[in-house]
């Protein structure tokens, strides 16, 4: 009986040890970064553990904006000349279909609840809402600004902020009401938009005045202005809410801003014409698409230095990480 009991304990201990050894492989699995390359018509897939390109996926003729479904299985990419969203199956890493949109779609965003994917359409001055349950466009919201580029959901899903290249304001769409309910004056040619994780503030980069505007979401008022680098463009907020990162197109740099006081703490040289960016879920690595270097710069957010530059396709427009 003692021998049998000992064997049972030993078997249980061995089973537990094997499970413990296997568990970190699942928990610590690094995400992938997806980069749309306009001129190549592809999406580069980067393994963030090794920072190497592991796949190139065909994604229409001119992929630009992109977003990932809540379940992480589908990548939505705007294909500008064909006026569609390209759906990419991320398990098979192949295009699995398209969704008809308005003319010249650009920025893409997926709501936190996963119900909607939106794409800003330049020509029609509107934002198209696609239901992820059916992958069909259900309606469009007209916006005030001309040539809208980015349409970004707040994390709480209540608001959609829209920037337009021929404007000096950010349009505010009430998602529940399905209409624009206001606009917030910023500087000329607002581009990138990002919200803090609590949805209390939004950061908007206005390119022609090289200034970042901090908006109080509840009051719809600008509460701070931050002078950035020349032709600031992309905006990313870290998942922990402590930092905001701004790409400066003409300078070839990224500005790091502390959200506690809205002060720039570092300016980091990257590639040529840095555009849109994304950060890993642990807030430790920032991936910056360099449009004229055909590369992605990876910034270590602790040292605030570039750890590696990864070659991708021609004219990368942005990054999304999942």
Secondary structure, DSSP 8 states (H G I E B T S, - for coil): -HHHHHHHHHHHHHHHHHHHHHHHHHHT---EEEEEETTTTEEEEEETTTTEEEEEEE--SSEEEEEE-TTS-EEEEEEGGGTEEEEEETTTTEEEEEEE-SSSEEEEEE-TTSSEEEEEETTTTEEEEEETTTTEEEEEEE-SSEEEEEEEE-TTSSEEEEEEEE-SEEEEEETTTTEEEEEEE-SSSEEEEEE-TTSSEEEEEEGGGTEEEEEETTTTEEEEEEE-STTEEEEEE-TTSSEEEEEETTTTEEEEEETTTTEEEEEEE-STTEEEEEE-TTS-EEEEEETTTTEEEEEETTTTEEEEEEE-SSSB---EE-
